[in-house]
């Protein structure tokens, strides 16, 4: 079992949830709900892993809040 961190945003134009796994080339998708997005991401990752374990290009560390006055 493998765990991957996903960044999720909502597209302001379509209202769809968009998910991407940082550093995992090709690991991105969208869905109308968070559940649909989760399922779609699982399917994408399973498909990509058929080609073997990926070499991640980056590692997700965290987020920061920037305050601008």
C-alpha positions as CSV (number, residue, x, y, z in Angstrom):
1,X,0.0,0.0,0.0
2,X,1.3,3.4,-1.0
3,X,0.3,6.9,0.1
4,X,0.5,10.0,-2.0
5,X,-0.3,13.6,-1.0
6,X,-2.7,15.4,-3.2
7,X,-3.3,19.1,-3.7
8,X,-6.9,19.9,-4.3
9,X,-8.3,23.1,-5.8
10,X,-11.7,24.2,-7.2
11,X,-11.8,25.6,-10.7
12,X,-13.6,28.9,-10.6
13,X,-14.9,28.6,-14.2
14,X,-16.2,25.0,-14.1
15,X,-16.7,24.5,-10.3
16,X,-14.9,21.2,-10.6
17,X,-12.5,19.9,-8.0
18,X,-9.0,19.5,-9.5
19,X,-6.4,17.2,-7.9
20,X,-2.7,16.8,-8.6
21,X,0.0,14.7,-6.9
22,X,3.1,16.9,-6.7
23,X,6.1,15.5,-8.5
24,X,4.2,12.5,-10.0
25,X,4.1,13.2,-13.7
26,X,0.6,12.6,-15.2
27,X,-1.1,12.2,-11.8
28,X,-3.9,14.7,-12.0
29,X,-7.6,14.7,-12.7
30,X,-10.9,16.4,-11.7
31,X,-14.3,15.5,-10.4
32,X,-17.7,17.1,-9.6
33,X,-17.4,16.1,-5.9
34,X,-14.5,15.3,-3.6
35,X,-15.6,11.7,-3.6
36,X,-15.5,11.6,-7.4
37,X,-12.1,13.3,-7.4
38,X,-10.8,10.8,-4.9
39,X,-12.0,7.9,-7.0
40,X,-10.6,9.4,-10.2
41,X,-7.2,10.0,-8.6
42,X,-7.1,6.4,-7.4
43,X,-7.8,5.2,-11.0
44,X,-5.2,7.5,-12.5
45,X,-2.5,6.4,-10.0
46,X,-3.3,2.7,-10.5
47,X,-3.0,3.1,-14.2
48,X,0.3,5.0,-14.0
49,X,1.7,2.4,-11.6
50,X,1.2,-0.3,-14.2
51,X,4.3,1.2,-15.9
52,X,6.3,0.7,-12.6
53,X,7.0,2.7,-9.5
54,X,7.5,6.4,-10.4
55,X,10.5,8.4,-9.5
56,X,8.9,11.5,-7.9
57,X,10.3,14.8,-9.3
58,X,9.4,16.7,-6.1
59,X,8.4,16.0,-2.5
60,X,5.3,17.7,-0.9
61,X,6.5,19.4,2.3
62,X,3.5,21.6,3.3
63,X,1.7,24.8,2.9
64,X,2.3,28.4,4.2
65,X,0.0,31.3,4.7
66,X,1.4,34.6,3.4
67,X,0.0,37.9,4.8
68,X,0.4,41.0,2.7
69,X,-0.6,44.3,4.1
